Amino acid sequence: MGEFAQQEMQKGGEYYTPASIVRLIVEIIEPYHGRILDPACGSGGMFVHSADFVRAHERAPEKELSIFGIEKVAETQRLARMNLAVHGLGGTIREANSYYEEPFPIVGQFDFVMANPPFNVDGVDKEKDAIRKRGDRFPFGVPKPDNANYLWIEMFWSALNETGRAGFVMANSAADARGTELDIRKALIESGTVDCIVSVGPNFFYTVTLPCTLWFFDKGKAKTKSKDEVLFIDARHVFRQIDRAHRDFTPAQIEFLANIARLWRGEPIELIHNSYELLDERGLAKAYVDAPGLCSAVSLKDLEAKGFSLNPGRYVGVKPGEIELDEDFKTLVEALSEELETS
């Protein structure tokens, strides 16, 4: 699948999201049982790795998971169906445009939402009734910029049931977007459902060199003591170099990053892939602590002081002995690079 993605050169991961990115999303949202939606499902990799997660925990995915996907490209939808079948999975995969169509009931229906939507899409008709008159799909308002990032973000959030979790890939620029997008982000943060934000460095994707951010929602968190905190993880310096142009995460690195989230939530950690040494190096072997340059649990008050940014680099700082670079300058450079690569 990875070689196919390279050959087709589809931007935004239309065909293929790198396996290590998907595995990290899966490990953080922990889809043990329930209904899973990917409204930009591409080749269906999110579903395959969710099933692998269930099998790794000695359960049968065909009994535990109900799979629902939407894909607007007919050929890619057929590829997703084939991918599920090859892995012994079934599901409901529909050809549709997620901006305007709901081929099955979506709002409030899902335990898990996972996606790698196309970044910075313009030309979406926000005057269509499917957007303008659907406050249930876009409960925080319709963003004004000609950019679909925040439409996707709200669609993911609104698809979750009252205890649902979402994990998705997002353009870095969304973390600091201004105007109506800032208003939406502020409302999301104040809802207590933004769980964790993870920065990923460049060269993980086969077709673009851009870094990205992984966003995680947890609607159940709004009823816990952590509702006024967001966990930030800066994983830009965590990777394995595959070749000069490509990187990924090792299984131990994926487990390490997911264990940071588990420790912060008060959940048991997993050590299947021997991540204890990585945790111990950063003082995280026994309990969650903020680790400079890696992770920080940030209060609502501190988020407000930073303009409700969801950019981990603004909060985690740097490791002792490293030089701290100006985050505003880094954000500007990344935004310009992102605009060039996705235009």
PyMOL commands that set and color helices and strands:
alter all, ss='L'
color gray80, all
select helices_A, chain A and resi 2-8+11-13+19-29+45-56+61-64+74-86+129-132+149-159+172-176+180-190+219-223+251-265+276-281+300-305+312-314+327-342
alter helices_A, ss='H'
color red, helices_A
select strands_A, chain A and resi 34-38+65-71+92-95+110-115+160-170+194-200+212-218+229-235+240-243+246-248+295-299
alter strands_A, ss='S'
color yellow, strands_A
deselect
rebuild
show_as cartoon
